[in-house]
Amino acid sequence: MKLTVIGGGGVRSMFLAKSIAQKAETLHIDHLCFMDNDPQKLRIYGGMAKQVAARLCPTLDFTLTANAEEAVRDADYVITTIRVGGDDMRVRDERIALGHGILGQETTGAAGFSFAMRSVPALATYCELIRKYAKPGVKVFNFTNPAGVVSQTLRDMGYDFTYGICDAPSGMLRSFALLYGADPAKIRGEVYGLNHLSYFKSITLAGREILSELIENDEAYEKTDLRYFEKDLLRDRGCILNEYLYYFYYREQAVQNILHAKQTRGEQIAEINRHMTAELSALDPETDFDECLRIFNHWYGERENNYMAEETGIRRKTPWSFDIYTPDEGGYAGVALSFIRIAQSGKPDSMILCVPNEGAIDGLLDSDVVEITCTVTADSCTPHKMGRVDEQNLELIRRVKNYERLASLALRTKSRAAAVQALTLHPLVNSYSLGKKLTAEYIEHNKDYCDGWK
């Protein structure tokens, strides 16, 4: 079986390689292909990923290529994780929004629309190649942000073999299992909402419901991503919140923290990646792998230890490091591999994906892509029926879903008017005048990547 990663020159490529290589034999993956159109990053980060895979699964046929057609030819599964325009375009995406006093976060905030203007055309091109050259029945797992808007738009374009994936819900569940000293395989969550805007209505550990006690557990607010919320908020909502809901429930606090910070998250990552890539560029990942790994651990550790720190004022306490040989923690590759495992097992199982609603959440359209717990089988993926959900949660979900629908229309038709409508409705913009200004600035900002807007 062949698995292809488009965007295999990203700085997180070693994580993908570790996840896949540790499970390659079990899942019958014998060919892994990493593709990227940036030759330097493919040599460095793709090369390091190849070395990780070689140490974990020497029999795995691992290829690196800049040729997209070659990469997707005969692929059974494809993971897409691309950043069109690189870190510098992200920085500008976010700064344009912040210049108007609006949250610029690239997945949840207004900057996500700008990122999607570059992501969607590139992903559509890859999807056409996949449709033409990959195996019949191919599945595409998209991790490219903003995953909610991108997943909705790709489905609206007819690419029904695409699934949005995110490691935030599964990562949160894993942290809760570890809090209890339990095996993460024993924890399950019933989730509904949208990507980066989802709610856990139930969490069970070895079959026992623990959601209410988690909300009251002071230790959970110290050791998990509940650290971003007040206990009273979770009591009020009666559920566990996706960490990115911080940006909605603490909007003014997040904006002020970012405006007063020395760097945005995008600027911080751009600087870290620039230093890391400069140091690694002088080395050969094959012959100097240990030194490459030392440099990577230093710089990527800086990135992880400062996750959401500027926005929230809260820093993670556990130092980060990458160990090739420890059991895989999952991440977004783990989400894709879970799908493959279930499909191959012949036994239905549940997991969290971004898929069309199909009546699962009352008050949304069947075609609305939602982030929800699904039952996966070898030939189906069915979202769990949530029915009527909390009215306040649904109100926020519907508002953001309206934004995503209009964003999809704007991206597919290159309609300035639809873009203005979308950004006007976005809860973190909530202004026609600002929506109009942002649209004009983002169209100008992205003119080298997508023209023809009218």
Kinemage of the C-alpha trace (Angstrom):
@kinemage 1
@onewidth
@group {chain A} dominant
@subgroup {mainchain}
@vectorlist {calphas} color= white
{ca met a 1} P 0.000 0.000 0.000
{ca lys a 2} L 1.223 3.482 -0.865
{ca leu a 3} L 0.777 6.529 1.365
{ca thr a 4} L 1.764 9.959 0.041
{ca val a 5} L 2.395 13.158 1.973
{ca ile a 6} L 2.036 16.389 -0.004
{ca gly a 7} L 3.990 18.991 1.923
{ca gly a 8} L 6.636 16.494 3.000
{ca gly a 9} L 9.258 19.227 3.332
{ca gly a 10} L 7.522 20.816 6.295
{ca val a 11} L 9.285 21.151 9.619
{ca arg a 12} L 6.926 18.566 11.152
{ca ser a 13} L 7.822 15.895 8.604
{ca met a 14} L 9.745 13.799 11.123
{ca phe a 15} L 6.589 13.464 13.238
{ca leu a 16} L 4.727 12.097 10.240
{ca ala a 17} L 7.548 9.717 9.397
{ca lys a 18} L 7.712 8.415 12.976
{ca ser a 19} L 3.958 7.832 13.177
{ca ile a 20} L 3.788 6.071 9.832
{ca ala a 21} L 6.980 4.032 10.155
{ca gln a 22} L 6.029 2.689 13.598
{ca lys a 23} L 2.771 1.333 12.168
{ca ala a 24} L 3.832 0.613 8.578
{ca glu a 25} L 4.114 -3.158 8.882
{ca thr a 26} L 0.910 -3.504 10.885
{ca leu a 27} L -1.013 -1.409 8.369
{ca his a 28} L 0.702 -2.971 5.335
{ca ile a 29} L 2.193 0.345 4.191
{ca asp a 30} L 5.167 -0.605 2.041
{ca his a 31} L 5.679 2.641 0.082
{ca leu a 32} L 5.842 6.077 1.666
{ca cys a 33} L 6.333 9.116 -0.574
{ca phe a 34} L 7.026 12.652 0.662
{ca met a 35} L 6.500 15.367 -1.952
{ca asp a 36} L 7.331 19.071 -1.711
{ca asn a 37} L 7.928 21.832 -4.253
{ca asp a 38} L 10.613 23.495 -2.090
{ca pro a 39} L 13.835 21.581 -2.883
{ca gln a 40} L 15.807 22.884 0.096
{ca lys a 41} L 13.117 22.016 2.648
{ca leu a 42} L 12.531 18.645 1.004
{ca arg a 43} L 16.260 17.874 1.247
{ca ile a 44} L 16.486 18.959 4.887
{ca tyr a 45} L 13.201 18.046 6.555
{ca gly a 46} L 12.186 15.350 4.089
{ca gly a 47} L 15.685 13.932 4.399
{ca met a 48} L 15.465 13.863 8.192
{ca ala a 49} L 12.064 12.182 7.955
{ca lys a 50} L 13.581 9.537 5.685
{ca gln a 51} L 16.277 8.829 8.252
{ca val a 52} L 13.678 8.460 11.020
{ca ala a 53} L 11.710 5.987 8.910
{ca ala a 54} L 14.856 4.017 8.042
{ca arg a 55} L 15.659 3.534 11.717
{ca leu a 56} L 12.137 2.437 12.607
{ca cys a 57} L 11.168 0.381 9.561
{ca pro a 58} L 14.150 -0.426 7.304
{ca thr a 59} L 11.963 -2.358 4.860
{ca leu a 60} L 9.763 0.649 4.096
{ca asp a 61} L 10.308 2.047 0.596
{ca phe a 62} L 10.638 5.777 1.314
{ca thr a 63} L 10.917 8.188 -1.618
{ca leu a 64} L 11.315 11.953 -1.821
{ca thr a 65} L 10.126 13.853 -4.883
{ca ala a 66} L 9.236 17.303 -6.165
{ca asn a 67} L 6.995 15.777 -8.849
{ca ala a 68} L 3.344 15.817 -7.763
{ca glu a 69} L 2.165 13.409 -10.445
{ca glu a 70} L 4.815 10.890 -9.432
{ca ala a 71} L 3.887 11.346 -5.783
{ca val a 72} L 0.175 10.611 -6.136
{ca arg a 73} L 0.413 7.932 -8.821
{ca asp a 74} L -1.110 4.680 -7.466
{ca ala a 75} L -1.495 6.170 -3.981
{ca asp a 76} L -4.045 4.529 -1.680
{ca tyr a 77} L -4.023 7.397 0.812
{ca val a 78} L -2.785 10.998 0.662
{ca ile a 79} L -2.114 13.474 3.483
{ca thr a 80} L -2.017 17.149 2.470
{ca thr a 81} L -0.188 19.593 4.724
{ca ile a 82} L 0.985 22.564 2.688
{ca arg a 83} L 1.808 26.209 3.407
{ca val a 84} L 1.519 28.187 0.187
{ca gly a 85} L 3.593 31.359 0.441
{ca gly a 86} L 5.570 30.136 3.434
{ca asp a 87} L 5.923 31.704 6.858
{ca asp a 88} L 6.340 35.261 5.580
{ca met a 89} L 2.876 35.296 3.995
{ca arg a 90} L 1.393 33.997 7.248
{ca val a 91} L 3.015 36.817 9.170
{ca arg a 92} L 1.458 39.372 6.830
{ca asp a 93} L -1.936 37.598 6.932
{ca glu a 94} L -2.005 38.075 10.691
{ca arg a 95} L -0.562 41.583 10.766
{ca ile a 96} L -3.172 42.876 8.310
{ca ala a 97} L -5.939 41.773 10.672
{ca leu a 98} L -4.164 43.033 13.786
{ca gly a 99} L -3.729 46.391 12.065
{ca his a 100} L -7.498 46.754 12.377
{ca gly a 101} L -7.596 45.498 15.964
{ca ile a 102} L -8.914 42.094 14.823
{ca leu a 103} L -7.618 38.689 15.853
{ca gly a 104} L -5.210 37.497 13.172
{ca gln a 105} L -4.870 33.849 14.216
{ca glu a 106} L -4.456 31.854 11.016
{ca thr a 107} L -7.048 29.160 11.593
{ca thr a 108} L -9.687 30.758 13.783
{ca gly a 109} L -9.193 34.453 13.046
{ca ala a 110} L -9.684 36.572 9.944
{ca ala a 111} L -6.201 35.691 8.674
{ca gly a 112} L -7.522 32.218 7.938
{ca phe a 113} L -9.459 33.581 4.985
{ca ser a 114} L -6.264 34.952 3.462
{ca phe a 115} L -4.496 31.630 3.996
{ca ala a 116} L -7.416 29.833 2.357
{ca met a 117} L -7.118 32.091 -0.694
{ca arg a 118} L -3.738 30.459 -1.311
{ca ser a 119} L -4.464 26.977 0.039
{ca val a 120} L -7.635 26.138 -1.883
{ca pro a 121} L -6.349 26.670 -5.464
{ca ala a 122} L -3.214 24.644 -4.723
{ca leu a 123} L -5.160 21.823 -3.073
{ca ala a 124} L -7.679 21.745 -5.923
{ca thr a 125} L -4.795 21.232 -8.352
{ca tyr a 126} L -3.498 18.337 -6.252
{ca cys a 127} L -6.999 16.860 -5.971
{ca glu a 128} L -7.324 16.828 -9.746
{ca leu a 129} L -4.031 14.952 -10.020
{ca ile a 130} L -5.179 12.548 -7.305
{ca arg a 131} L -8.459 11.948 -9.108
{ca lys a 132} L -6.537 11.178 -12.296
{ca tyr a 133} L -3.527 9.191 -11.081
{ca ala a 134} L -4.239 7.725 -7.622
{ca lys a 135} L -5.938 4.391 -7.066
{ca pro a 136} L -9.735 4.140 -7.231
{ca gly a 137} L -11.165 4.677 -3.760
{ca val a 138} L -8.273 6.903 -2.672
{ca lys a 139} L -8.818 8.878 0.530
{ca val a 140} L -7.291 12.322 1.099
{ca phe a 141} L -6.744 13.571 4.651
{ca asn a 142} L -6.354 17.339 4.654
{ca phe a 143} L -4.446 18.986 7.492
{ca thr a 144} L -3.827 22.246 5.610
{ca asn a 145} L -5.258 25.223 7.480
{ca pro a 146} L -7.710 26.743 7.887
{ca ala a 147} L -9.011 23.170 7.939
{ca gly a 148} L -12.678 24.122 8.421
{ca val a 149} L -12.892 26.486 5.449
{ca val a 150} L -10.622 24.308 3.307
{ca ser a 151} L -12.562 21.113 4.035
{ca gln a 152} L -15.888 22.834 3.286
{ca thr a 153} L -14.608 24.300 0.028
{ca leu a 154} L -13.044 21.082 -1.254
{ca arg a 155} L -16.283 19.209 -0.585
{ca asp a 156} L -18.270 21.983 -2.294
{ca met a 157} L -15.964 21.583 -5.305
{ca gly a 158} L -16.921 17.913 -5.555
{ca tyr a 159} L -13.845 16.323 -3.988
{ca asp a 160} L -15.836 13.877 -1.884
{ca phe a 161} L -12.762 11.749 -1.207
{ca thr a 162} L -11.364 14.446 1.114
{ca tyr a 163} L -11.601 14.425 4.909
{ca gly a 164} L -10.485 17.182 7.235
{ca ile a 165} L -8.267 16.055 10.093
{ca cys a 166} L -6.998 17.831 13.195
{ca asp a 167} L -5.031 16.560 16.160
{ca ala a 168} L -6.475 19.042 18.674
{ca pro a 169} L -9.433 16.886 19.849
{ca ser a 170} L -7.455 13.630 19.958
{ca gly a 171} L -4.536 15.414 21.638
{ca met a 172} L -6.834 16.761 24.329
{ca leu a 173} L -8.325 13.322 24.926
{ca arg a 174} L -4.850 11.844 25.210
{ca ser a 175} L -3.877 14.450 27.812
{ca phe a 176} L -6.929 13.521 29.893
{ca ala a 177} L -6.048 9.819 29.761
{ca leu a 178} L -2.499 10.578 30.906
{ca leu a 179} L -3.893 12.752 33.701
{ca tyr a 180} L -5.603 9.605 34.994
{ca gly a 181} L -2.499 7.485 34.365
{ca ala a 182} L -4.492 5.468 31.832
{ca asp a 183} L -3.893 4.058 28.375
{ca pro a 184} L -4.957 6.705 25.785
{ca ala a 185} L -6.523 3.885 23.744
{ca lys a 186} L -9.148 3.564 26.495
{ca ile a 187} L -10.530 7.096 26.218
{ca arg a 188} L -13.385 8.155 23.932
{ca gly a 189} L -15.075 11.473 23.268
{ca glu a 190} L -18.363 12.521 21.707
{ca val a 191} L -17.567 15.756 19.874
{ca tyr a 192} L -19.677 18.118 17.811
{ca gly a 193} L -19.039 21.487 16.181
{ca leu a 194} L -16.566 22.780 13.630
{ca asn a 195} L -12.827 22.535 13.253
{ca his a 196} L -11.222 24.533 16.081
{ca leu a 197} L -14.722 25.239 17.380
{ca ser a 198} L -15.953 21.988 18.859
{ca tyr a 199} L -17.442 20.762 22.130
{ca phe a 200} L -17.055 17.466 24.011
{ca lys a 201} L -20.521 16.466 25.262
{ca ser a 202} L -19.209 13.179 26.669
{ca ile a 203} L -15.812 11.745 27.608
{ca thr a 204} L -15.506 8.158 28.770
{ca leu a 205} L -12.462 6.334 30.128
{ca ala a 206} L -12.694 2.530 29.997
{ca gly a 207} L -16.432 2.998 29.566
{ca arg a 208} L -16.875 5.314 32.578
{ca glu a 209} L -18.190 8.863 32.038
{ca ile a 210} L -15.645 11.392 33.378
{ca leu a 211} L -16.674 14.706 31.778
{ca ser a 212} L -18.257 16.256 34.880
{ca glu a 213} L -15.366 15.308 37.143
{ca leu a 214} L -12.866 16.648 34.602
{ca ile a 215} L -14.594 20.032 34.722
{ca glu a 216} L -14.138 20.055 38.521
{ca asn a 217} L -10.583 18.640 38.479
{ca asp a 218} L -8.145 21.428 39.439
{ca glu a 219} L -5.211 19.348 38.195
{ca ala a 220} L -6.716 19.304 34.678
{ca tyr a 221} L -6.436 23.108 34.558
{ca glu a 222} L -2.724 22.829 35.314
{ca lys a 223} L -1.664 19.845 33.187
{ca thr a 224} L -3.965 19.920 30.136
{ca asp a 225} L -5.265 22.514 27.706
{ca leu a 226} L -8.100 23.275 30.055
{ca arg a 227} L -5.497 25.730 31.347
{ca tyr a 228} L -6.860 28.297 28.873
{ca phe a 229} L -10.320 28.392 30.470
{ca glu a 230} L -11.971 29.255 33.765
{ca lys a 231} L -13.817 26.503 35.556
{ca asp a 232} L -16.975 28.630 35.688
{ca leu a 233} L -17.089 28.791 31.884
{ca leu a 234} L -16.960 25.014 31.532
{ca arg a 235} L -19.562 24.615 34.276
{ca asp a 236} L -21.782 27.070 32.416
{ca arg a 237} L -21.349 25.267 29.091
{ca gly a 238} L -21.626 21.819 30.714
{ca cys a 239} L -18.960 20.469 28.355
{ca ile a 240} L -15.247 20.477 27.573
{ca leu a 241} L -14.129 23.077 25.031
{ca asn a 242} L -11.667 22.733 22.168
{ca glu a 243} L -8.626 24.834 23.111
{ca tyr a 244} L -9.181 27.193 20.164
{ca leu a 245} L -12.494 28.331 21.639
{ca tyr a 246} L -10.290 30.483 23.855
{ca tyr a 247} L -10.190 32.958 20.976
{ca phe a 248} L -13.988 33.280 20.994
{ca tyr a 249} L -14.718 33.260 24.724
{ca tyr a 250} L -11.755 35.509 25.591
{ca arg a 251} L -11.636 37.529 22.364
{ca glu a 252} L -10.571 40.932 23.708
{ca gln a 253} L -8.032 39.335 26.048
{ca ala a 254} L -6.437 37.387 23.172
{ca val a 255} L -6.255 40.458 20.913
{ca gln a 256} L -4.759 42.640 23.630
{ca asn a 257} L -2.191 40.006 24.575
{ca ile a 258} L -1.073 39.665 20.949
{ca leu a 259} L -0.976 43.422 20.341
{ca his a 260} L 1.214 43.890 23.405
{ca ala a 261} L 3.494 40.950 22.631
{ca lys a 262} L 6.883 41.427 21.007
{ca gln a 263} L 5.932 38.967 18.254
{ca thr a 264} L 2.853 37.341 16.837
{ca arg a 265} L 2.743 33.544 16.761
{ca gly a 266} L 3.444 33.692 13.038
{ca glu a 267} L 6.472 35.939 13.536
{ca gln a 268} L 7.754 33.707 16.286
{ca ile a 269} L 7.479 30.577 14.129
{ca ala a 270} L 8.988 32.335 11.115
{ca glu a 271} L 12.022 33.374 13.164
{ca ile a 272} L 12.456 29.930 14.702
{ca asn a 273} L 12.150 28.201 11.314
{ca arg a 274} L 14.568 30.645 9.726
{ca his a 275} L 17.270 29.987 12.349
{ca met a 276} L 16.668 26.243 12.333
{ca thr a 277} L 16.756 25.947 8.544
{ca ala a 278} L 19.922 28.070 8.340
{ca glu a 279} L 21.733 25.778 10.779
{ca leu a 280} L 20.469 22.603 9.138
{ca ser a 281} L 21.274 23.748 5.599
{ca ala a 282} L 24.989 23.153 6.169
{ca leu a 283} L 24.434 19.516 7.163
{ca asp a 284} L 23.611 16.279 5.374
{ca pro a 285} L 20.590 14.575 7.003
{ca glu a 286} L 22.001 11.159 6.155
{ca thr a 287} L 25.582 11.522 7.409
{ca asp a 288} L 24.957 14.205 10.080
{ca phe a 289} L 21.610 13.013 11.377
{ca asp a 290} L 22.440 13.142 15.101
{ca glu a 291} L 23.580 16.760 14.819
{ca cys a 292} L 20.506 17.576 12.715
{ca leu a 293} L 18.318 16.084 15.430
{ca arg a 294} L 20.080 18.106 18.146
{ca ile a 295} L 19.483 21.348 16.256
{ca phe a 296} L 15.874 20.412 15.526
{ca asn a 297} L 15.178 19.566 19.175
{ca his a 298} L 16.501 22.944 20.276
{ca trp a 299} L 14.542 25.104 17.851
{ca tyr a 300} L 11.321 23.114 17.652
{ca gly a 301} L 11.311 22.866 21.435
{ca glu a 302} L 11.262 26.680 21.519
{ca arg a 303} L 8.233 26.615 19.247
{ca glu a 304} L 6.263 24.033 21.247
{ca asn a 305} L 7.063 25.428 24.667
{ca asn a 306} L 5.615 28.799 23.579
{ca tyr a 307} L 2.407 27.400 22.059
{ca met a 308} L -0.461 29.906 22.633
{ca ala a 309} L 1.736 31.649 25.225
{ca glu a 310} L 1.542 35.170 23.799
{ca glu a 311} L -2.213 34.958 23.212
{ca thr a 312} L -3.077 33.569 26.648
{ca gly a 313} L -0.195 34.623 28.877
{ca ile a 314} L 0.113 30.964 29.906
{ca arg a 315} L 3.158 28.874 29.071
{ca arg a 316} L 3.422 25.099 28.983
{ca lys a 317} L 5.403 23.690 31.897
{ca thr a 318} L 6.580 20.395 30.409
{ca pro a 319} L 9.758 20.767 28.285
{ca trp a 320} L 9.408 19.415 24.744
{ca ser a 321} L 11.740 17.002 22.952
{ca phe a 322} L 11.521 14.577 20.036
{ca asp a 323} L 12.477 10.951 20.606
{ca ile a 324} L 12.412 8.645 17.594
{ca tyr a 325} L 11.917 5.459 19.557
{ca thr a 326} L 9.222 6.311 22.106
{ca pro a 327} L 5.734 5.037 21.274
{ca asp a 328} L 4.007 7.340 18.845
{ca glu a 329} L 1.783 10.016 20.374
{ca gly a 330} L -0.340 10.274 17.241
{ca gly a 331} L -0.665 13.847 16.074
{ca tyr a 332} L -2.443 14.445 12.794
{ca ala a 333} L -0.695 11.482 11.155
{ca gly a 334} L -2.147 9.403 13.961
{ca val a 335} L -5.650 10.539 12.975
{ca ala a 336} L -5.089 9.426 9.381
{ca leu a 337} L -3.551 6.136 10.518
{ca ser a 338} L -6.476 5.455 12.830
{ca phe a 339} L -8.786 5.732 9.837
{ca ile a 340} L -6.629 3.278 7.883
{ca arg a 341} L -6.447 0.878 10.847
{ca ile a 342} L -10.215 0.836 11.277
{ca ala a 343} L -10.856 0.454 7.546
{ca gln a 344} L -8.497 -2.530 7.401
{ca ser a 345} L -9.739 -4.210 10.578
{ca gly a 346} L -13.214 -4.995 9.317
{ca lys a 347} L -14.583 -3.808 12.687
{ca pro a 348} L -16.386 -0.463 13.065
{ca asp a 349} L -14.792 2.024 15.428
{ca ser a 350} L -15.142 5.701 16.259
{ca met a 351} L -12.888 8.691 15.624
{ca ile a 352} L -13.147 12.459 15.174
{ca leu a 353} L -13.126 13.852 11.631
{ca cys a 354} L -14.332 16.800 9.561
{ca val a 355} L -17.113 15.412 7.342
{ca pro a 356} L -20.499 16.519 5.936
{ca asn a 357} L -23.133 16.860 8.659
{ca glu a 358} L -25.770 14.659 6.989
{ca gly a 359} L -28.339 15.398 9.682
{ca ala a 360} L -26.043 14.724 12.641
{ca ile a 361} L -26.481 18.163 14.240
{ca asp a 362} L -29.954 19.690 14.148
{ca gly a 363} L -29.946 23.232 12.788
{ca leu a 364} L -27.161 22.724 10.226
{ca leu a 365} L -27.357 21.774 6.566
{ca asp a 366} L -26.596 18.225 5.474
{ca ser a 367} L -23.753 19.591 3.321
{ca asp a 368} L -22.142 21.572 6.137
{ca val a 369} L -18.743 20.115 7.000
{ca val a 370} L -18.571 19.625 10.766
{ca glu a 371} L -15.989 18.292 13.213
{ca ile a 372} L -17.701 15.360 14.848
{ca thr a 373} L -17.263 11.857 16.223
{ca cys a 374} L -17.868 9.351 13.424
{ca thr a 375} L -18.252 5.620 13.067
{ca val a 376} L -15.754 4.436 10.468
{ca thr a 377} L -15.920 1.140 8.590
{ca ala a 378} L -14.090 -0.225 5.573
{ca asp a 379} L -16.444 1.568 3.203
{ca ser a 380} L -18.235 4.287 5.172
{ca cys a 381} L -17.815 7.200 7.567
{ca thr a 382} L -20.997 8.100 9.440
{ca pro a 383} L -21.198 11.082 11.830
{ca his a 384} L -22.829 10.303 15.162
{ca lys a 385} L -26.346 11.666 15.528
{ca met a 386} L -26.163 14.518 18.042
{ca gly a 387} L -29.662 15.835 17.406
{ca arg a 388} L -30.551 18.985 19.299
{ca val a 389} L -27.510 20.477 21.051
{ca asp a 390} L -27.036 23.337 23.515
{ca glu a 391} L -28.596 26.470 22.029
{ca gln a 392} L -25.725 28.792 22.952
{ca asn a 393} L -23.139 26.440 21.484
{ca leu a 394} L -25.242 26.004 18.349
{ca glu a 395} L -25.583 29.769 17.934
{ca leu a 396} L -21.803 30.187 17.759
{ca ile a 397} L -21.430 27.125 15.510
{ca arg a 398} L -24.098 28.420 13.111
{ca arg a 399} L -22.516 31.872 12.947
{ca val a 400} L -19.080 30.496 12.078
{ca lys a 401} L -20.623 27.959 9.691
{ca asn a 402} L -22.332 30.814 7.839
{ca tyr a 403} L -18.909 32.427 7.522
{ca glu a 404} L -17.432 29.171 6.188
{ca arg a 405} L -20.239 28.707 3.645
{ca leu a 406} L -19.757 32.229 2.313
{ca ala a 407} L -15.975 31.856 2.393
{ca ser a 408} L -16.324 28.705 0.299
{ca leu a 409} L -18.532 30.550 -2.204
{ca ala a 410} L -16.052 33.432 -2.370
{ca leu a 411} L -13.081 31.118 -2.876
{ca arg a 412} L -14.811 29.048 -5.564
{ca thr a 413} L -16.149 32.024 -7.533
{ca lys a 414} L -13.505 34.621 -6.599
{ca ser a 415} L -16.324 36.891 -5.508
{ca arg a 416} L -15.304 40.024 -3.623
{ca ala a 417} L -18.899 40.539 -2.493
{ca ala a 418} L -19.111 37.041 -0.980
{ca ala a 419} L -15.765 37.577 0.759
{ca val a 420} L -17.040 40.801 2.324
{ca gln a 421} L -20.216 39.023 3.461
{ca ala a 422} L -18.174 36.184 4.941
{ca leu a 423} L -15.812 38.382 6.924
{ca thr a 424} L -18.669 40.635 8.039
{ca leu a 425} L -20.403 37.616 9.593
{ca his a 426} L -17.258 36.235 11.231
{ca pro a 427} L -17.768 36.679 15.007
{ca leu a 428} L -14.202 37.906 15.451
{ca val a 429} L -14.690 40.632 12.791
{ca asn a 430} L -18.415 41.420 13.118
{ca ser a 431} L -18.296 44.585 11.000
{ca tyr a 432} L -19.180 45.366 7.390
{ca ser a 433} L -16.677 48.215 7.145
{ca leu a 434} L -13.854 46.064 8.506
{ca gly a 435} L -14.926 43.104 6.375
{ca lys a 436} L -14.707 45.321 3.296
{ca lys a 437} L -11.273 46.659 4.239
{ca leu a 438} L -9.905 43.194 5.034
{ca thr a 439} L -11.209 41.786 1.749
{ca ala a 440} L -9.507 44.512 -0.278
{ca glu a 441} L -6.219 44.130 1.581
{ca tyr a 442} L -6.212 40.330 1.382
{ca ile a 443} L -6.955 40.343 -2.349
{ca glu a 444} L -4.035 42.715 -2.900
{ca his a 445} L -1.823 40.704 -0.529
{ca asn a 446} L -2.480 37.465 -2.432
{ca lys a 447} L -2.375 38.823 -5.987
{ca asp a 448} L 0.724 36.783 -6.872
{ca tyr a 449} L -1.027 33.553 -5.836
{ca cys a 450} L -4.611 33.965 -7.005
{ca asp a 451} L -5.840 36.521 -9.513
{ca gly a 452} L -9.227 37.082 -11.157
{ca trp a 453} L -11.114 38.291 -8.099
{ca lys a 454} L -14.073 40.440 -9.094
